[in-house]
Amino acid sequence: MDLEGVLADLDAAGVWLDPALTAEEIADVERRFGFTFCADHRALLELAVPVGDHWPDWLSDDEEPLRQSLAWPVESVISDVLSGDFWPASWGDAPADRETAARENLAAVPRMVPVWGHRYLPAAPAPRGVPVFSVYGTDVIHYGSDLADYLAREFLGRSGPVPPATHGIPFWSDLVDGV
């Protein structure tokens, strides 16, 4: 994964890049929001911080937009559960209180961390080279085979099918596979 090359191309394409986050700033974000960036996400933020519309502002004093973005993957799945459109077989029979049961099941899946808009990477301990997920309820797809591939597709016009993921992420990859 060539993040440095992709970041140079993003800069040349007009994507605004702020200086990298320090180790202390990354640790503070992780403490405040209760997750650890996966290695690929951390590597990006240690090189540069893309800024602008739809990019998470990790250093903002207003934490609410970030909290909403962090909650979005679970809350959008809950919405599909409550509409009656979703209950995976792996959760067993649907109980009367579907919302509580769904929240309990979702508490056990890897947390998703926003990259841009509703594009997400799993939090650590995800391995290097995990795909970037587009999450909209239970409509989940891979939007890049890894972070560099995603950035090139979303912002630099790379086209063609997304290569198959080399790493599966519990629950989220199942949604991609239609399970």
C-alpha positions as YAML, in Angstrom:
chain: A
units: angstrom
residues:
- id: 1
  name: MET
  ca: [0.00, 0.00, 0.00]
- id: 2
  name: ASP
  ca: [1.61, 3.22, -1.19]
- id: 3
  name: LEU
  ca: [-0.03, 5.90, 0.96]
- id: 4
  name: GLU
  ca: [2.75, 8.42, 0.39]
- id: 5
  name: GLY
  ca: [2.33, 8.23, -3.38]
- id: 6
  name: VAL
  ca: [-1.45, 8.47, -3.16]
- id: 7
  name: LEU
  ca: [-1.20, 11.45, -0.79]
- id: 8
  name: ALA
  ca: [1.12, 13.21, -3.25]
- id: 9
  name: ASP
  ca: [-1.42, 12.57, -6.00]
- id: 10
  name: LEU
  ca: [-4.28, 13.80, -3.77]
- id: 11
  name: ASP
  ca: [-2.35, 16.98, -3.03]
- id: 12
  name: ALA
  ca: [-1.71, 17.51, -6.74]
- id: 13
  name: ALA
  ca: [-5.44, 16.92, -7.40]
- id: 14
  name: GLY
  ca: [-6.40, 19.66, -4.95]
- id: 15
  name: VAL
  ca: [-7.39, 17.65, -1.88]
- id: 16
  name: TRP
  ca: [-6.47, 19.79, 1.11]
- id: 17
  name: LEU
  ca: [-3.96, 18.05, 3.36]
- id: 18
  name: ASP
  ca: [-3.12, 19.34, 6.82]
- id: 19
  name: PRO
  ca: [0.04, 18.31, 8.65]
- id: 20
  name: ALA
  ca: [0.12, 14.88, 10.24]
- id: 21
  name: LEU
  ca: [-1.28, 14.24, 13.68]
- id: 22
  name: THR
  ca: [1.28, 13.74, 16.41]
- id: 23
  name: ALA
  ca: [1.40, 10.52, 18.41]
- id: 24
  name: GLU
  ca: [-0.09, 12.48, 21.33]
- id: 25
  name: GLU
  ca: [-2.95, 13.79, 19.19]
- id: 26
  name: ILE
  ca: [-3.74, 10.31, 17.89]
- id: 27
  name: ALA
  ca: [-3.70, 8.91, 21.43]
- id: 28
  name: ASP
  ca: [-6.01, 11.71, 22.58]
- id: 29
  name: VAL
  ca: [-8.52, 11.01, 19.79]
- id: 30
  name: GLU
  ca: [-8.46, 7.31, 20.61]
- id: 31
  name: ARG
  ca: [-8.99, 8.01, 24.33]
- id: 32
  name: ARG
  ca: [-11.81, 10.53, 23.77]
- id: 33
  name: PHE
  ca: [-13.74, 8.32, 21.36]
- id: 34
  name: GLY
  ca: [-12.93, 4.90, 22.77]
- id: 35
  name: PHE
  ca: [-11.29, 3.11, 19.84]
- id: 36
  name: THR
  ca: [-7.84, 2.50, 18.38]
- id: 37
  name: PHE
  ca: [-7.12, 3.36, 14.75]
- id: 38
  name: CYS
  ca: [-6.16, 0.34, 12.65]
- id: 39
  name: ALA
  ca: [-2.58, 0.37, 11.35]
- id: 40
  name: ASP
  ca: [-3.52, 1.68, 7.88]
- id: 41
  name: HIS
  ca: [-5.67, 4.52, 9.22]
- id: 42
  name: ARG
  ca: [-2.95, 5.47, 11.70]
- id: 43
  name: ALA
  ca: [-0.36, 5.44, 8.91]
- id: 44
  name: LEU
  ca: [-2.46, 7.91, 6.91]
- id: 45
  name: LEU
  ca: [-2.89, 10.27, 9.85]
- id: 46
  name: GLU
  ca: [0.83, 10.07, 10.64]
- id: 47
  name: LEU
  ca: [1.56, 11.32, 7.09]
- id: 48
  name: ALA
  ca: [-1.17, 13.92, 6.57]
- id: 49
  name: VAL
  ca: [-4.75, 14.72, 7.50]
- id: 50
  name: PRO
  ca: [-7.16, 15.24, 4.61]
- id: 51
  name: VAL
  ca: [-9.59, 18.03, 5.46]
- id: 52
  name: GLY
  ca: [-12.77, 19.49, 4.03]
- id: 53
  name: ASP
  ca: [-16.33, 18.36, 3.49]
- id: 54
  name: HIS
  ca: [-17.01, 14.81, 4.68]
- id: 55
  name: TRP
  ca: [-13.54, 14.26, 6.17]
- id: 56
  name: PRO
  ca: [-13.58, 13.65, 9.94]
- id: 57
  name: ASP
  ca: [-12.11, 16.58, 11.86]
- id: 58
  name: TRP
  ca: [-10.30, 14.62, 14.54]
- id: 59
  name: LEU
  ca: [-9.07, 17.73, 16.35]
- id: 60
  name: SER
  ca: [-12.36, 19.62, 16.48]
- id: 61
  name: ASP
  ca: [-13.58, 20.89, 19.84]
- id: 62
  name: ASP
  ca: [-17.12, 20.00, 18.70]
- id: 63
  name: GLU
  ca: [-17.15, 16.23, 19.21]
- id: 64
  name: GLU
  ca: [-20.80, 15.68, 18.26]
- id: 65
  name: PRO
  ca: [-20.30, 15.30, 14.47]
- id: 66
  name: LEU
  ca: [-17.56, 12.73, 15.09]
- id: 67
  name: ARG
  ca: [-19.66, 10.86, 17.64]
- id: 68
  name: GLN
  ca: [-22.53, 10.74, 15.13]
- id: 69
  name: SER
  ca: [-20.22, 9.50, 12.38]
- id: 70
  name: LEU
  ca: [-18.76, 6.83, 14.68]
- id: 71
  name: ALA
  ca: [-22.28, 5.72, 15.66]
- id: 72
  name: TRP
  ca: [-23.62, 5.71, 12.08]
- id: 73
  name: PRO
  ca: [-22.70, 2.13, 11.09]
- id: 74
  name: VAL
  ca: [-24.45, 0.58, 14.10]
- id: 75
  name: GLU
  ca: [-27.38, 3.00, 14.10]
- id: 76
  name: SER
  ca: [-28.01, 2.45, 10.39]
- id: 77
  name: VAL
  ca: [-28.02, -1.34, 10.89]
- id: 78
  name: ILE
  ca: [-30.41, -0.87, 13.84]
- id: 79
  name: SER
  ca: [-32.68, 1.10, 11.53]
- id: 80
  name: ASP
  ca: [-32.82, -1.86, 9.14]
- id: 81
  name: VAL
  ca: [-33.50, -4.21, 12.08]
- id: 82
  name: LEU
  ca: [-36.37, -2.04, 13.31]
- id: 83
  name: SER
  ca: [-37.91, -1.77, 9.85]
- id: 84
  name: GLY
  ca: [-38.06, -5.55, 9.82]
- id: 85
  name: ASP
  ca: [-35.76, -5.83, 6.83]
- id: 86
  name: PHE
  ca: [-32.79, -7.37, 8.62]
- id: 87
  name: TRP
  ca: [-32.11, -10.10, 11.13]
- id: 88
  name: PRO
  ca: [-29.13, -12.35, 10.31]
- id: 89
  name: ALA
  ca: [-29.39, -16.07, 11.00]
- id: 90
  name: SER
  ca: [-26.13, -15.88, 12.97]
- id: 91
  name: TRP
  ca: [-28.01, -13.92, 15.67]
- id: 92
  name: GLY
  ca: [-30.50, -16.74, 16.21]
- id: 93
  name: ASP
  ca: [-34.27, -16.30, 16.31]
- id: 94
  name: ALA
  ca: [-35.43, -12.69, 16.47]
- id: 95
  name: PRO
  ca: [-36.74, -11.88, 19.97]
- id: 96
  name: ALA
  ca: [-39.62, -9.55, 20.78]
- id: 97
  name: ASP
  ca: [-37.15, -6.79, 21.71]
- id: 98
  name: ARG
  ca: [-35.21, -6.80, 18.46]
- id: 99
  name: GLU
  ca: [-33.47, -3.49, 19.12]
- id: 100
  name: THR
  ca: [-31.89, -4.54, 22.42]
- id: 101
  name: ALA
  ca: [-30.83, -7.89, 21.01]
- id: 102
  name: ALA
  ca: [-29.40, -6.25, 17.89]
- id: 103
  name: ARG
  ca: [-27.43, -3.76, 19.98]
- id: 104
  name: GLU
  ca: [-26.01, -6.61, 22.07]
- id: 105
  name: ASN
  ca: [-24.95, -8.46, 18.92]
- id: 106
  name: LEU
  ca: [-23.49, -5.32, 17.34]
- id: 107
  name: ALA
  ca: [-21.49, -4.54, 20.49]
- id: 108
  name: ALA
  ca: [-19.44, -7.63, 19.69]
- id: 109
  name: VAL
  ca: [-18.50, -6.69, 16.10]
- id: 110
  name: PRO
  ca: [-15.48, -4.58, 15.11]
- id: 111
  name: ARG
  ca: [-16.10, -0.87, 15.48]
- id: 112
  name: MET
  ca: [-16.03, 1.11, 12.27]
- id: 113
  name: VAL
  ca: [-14.10, 4.39, 12.07]
- id: 114
  name: PRO
  ca: [-14.93, 7.05, 9.47]
- id: 115
  name: VAL
  ca: [-12.49, 7.81, 6.68]
- id: 116
  name: TRP
  ca: [-14.71, 10.05, 4.51]
- id: 117
  name: GLY
  ca: [-18.49, 10.37, 4.53]
- id: 118
  name: HIS
  ca: [-19.91, 6.89, 5.01]
- id: 119
  name: ARG
  ca: [-16.66, 5.16, 4.05]
- id: 120
  name: TYR
  ca: [-15.13, 3.33, 6.99]
- id: 121
  name: LEU
  ca: [-12.18, 1.28, 8.15]
- id: 122
  name: PRO
  ca: [-12.46, -1.12, 11.06]
- id: 123
  name: ALA
  ca: [-10.78, -0.10, 14.29]
- id: 124
  name: ALA
  ca: [-7.75, -2.01, 15.54]
- id: 125
  name: PRO
  ca: [-6.88, -4.82, 15.78]
- id: 126
  name: ALA
  ca: [-7.67, -5.06, 12.06]
- id: 127
  name: PRO
  ca: [-4.66, -6.25, 10.04]
- id: 128
  name: ARG
  ca: [-2.87, -4.09, 7.48]
- id: 129
  name: GLY
  ca: [-4.48, -4.08, 4.07]
- id: 130
  name: VAL
  ca: [-8.11, -4.26, 5.15]
- id: 131
  name: PRO
  ca: [-10.71, -3.03, 2.69]
- id: 132
  name: VAL
  ca: [-12.51, 0.28, 3.04]
- id: 133
  name: PHE
  ca: [-16.22, -0.28, 3.56]
- id: 134
  name: SER
  ca: [-19.07, 1.86, 2.33]
- id: 135
  name: VAL
  ca: [-21.71, 1.49, 5.03]
- id: 136
  name: TYR
  ca: [-25.30, 2.54, 4.50]
- id: 137
  name: GLY
  ca: [-27.46, 0.43, 6.78]
- id: 138
  name: THR
  ca: [-26.98, -3.18, 5.79]
- id: 139
  name: ASP
  ca: [-26.05, -2.10, 2.27]
- id: 140
  name: VAL
  ca: [-22.32, -2.58, 2.73]
- id: 141
  name: ILE
  ca: [-19.75, -2.87, -0.05]
- id: 142
  name: HIS
  ca: [-16.00, -2.67, -0.40]
- id: 143
  name: TYR
  ca: [-15.07, 0.72, -1.81]
- id: 144
  name: GLY
  ca: [-11.38, -0.07, -2.03]
- id: 145
  name: SER
  ca: [-9.24, -3.14, -1.51]
- id: 146
  name: ASP
  ca: [-7.22, -1.12, 1.01]
- id: 147
  name: LEU
  ca: [-6.93, 2.52, 2.05]
- id: 148
  name: ALA
  ca: [-4.62, 3.58, -0.79]
- id: 149
  name: ASP
  ca: [-6.85, 1.86, -3.36]
- id: 150
  name: TYR
  ca: [-9.92, 3.53, -1.85]
- id: 151
  name: LEU
  ca: [-8.37, 7.02, -1.94]
- id: 152
  name: ALA
  ca: [-7.34, 6.53, -5.57]
- id: 153
  name: ARG
  ca: [-10.86, 5.38, -6.49]
- id: 154
  name: GLU
  ca: [-12.77, 8.05, -4.58]
- id: 155
  name: PHE
  ca: [-10.57, 11.05, -5.40]
- id: 156
  name: LEU
  ca: [-8.27, 10.22, -8.31]
- id: 157
  name: GLY
  ca: [-10.60, 8.49, -10.77]
- id: 158
  name: ARG
  ca: [-9.27, 4.93, -10.49]
- id: 159
  name: SER
  ca: [-11.93, 2.68, -11.98]
- id: 160
  name: GLY
  ca: [-12.62, -0.96, -12.52]
- id: 161
  name: PRO
  ca: [-13.80, -3.62, -10.13]
- id: 162
  name: VAL
  ca: [-12.49, -3.50, -6.58]
- id: 163
  name: PRO
  ca: [-10.14, -6.46, -6.12]
- id: 164
  name: PRO
  ca: [-11.34, -9.12, -3.68]
- id: 165
  name: ALA
  ca: [-10.52, -8.42, -0.04]
- id: 166
  name: THR
  ca: [-7.59, -10.31, 1.40]
- id: 167
  name: HIS
  ca: [-8.93, -9.89, 4.94]
- id: 168
  name: GLY
  ca: [-12.44, -10.44, 6.22]
- id: 169
  name: ILE
  ca: [-13.85, -8.31, 9.01]
- id: 170
  name: PRO
  ca: [-16.42, -10.12, 11.17]
- id: 171
  name: PHE
  ca: [-20.01, -9.11, 10.48]
- id: 172
  name: TRP
  ca: [-19.16, -6.29, 8.04]
- id: 173
  name: SER
  ca: [-17.61, -8.61, 5.45]
- id: 174
  name: ASP
  ca: [-20.62, -10.90, 5.87]
- id: 175
  name: LEU
  ca: [-22.85, -7.99, 4.83]
- id: 176
  name: VAL
  ca: [-20.64, -7.40, 1.78]
- id: 177
  name: ASP
  ca: [-21.04, -11.08, 0.91]
- id: 178
  name: GLY
  ca: [-24.81, -10.93, 1.40]
- id: 179
  name: VAL
  ca: [-24.82, -13.31, 4.34]
...
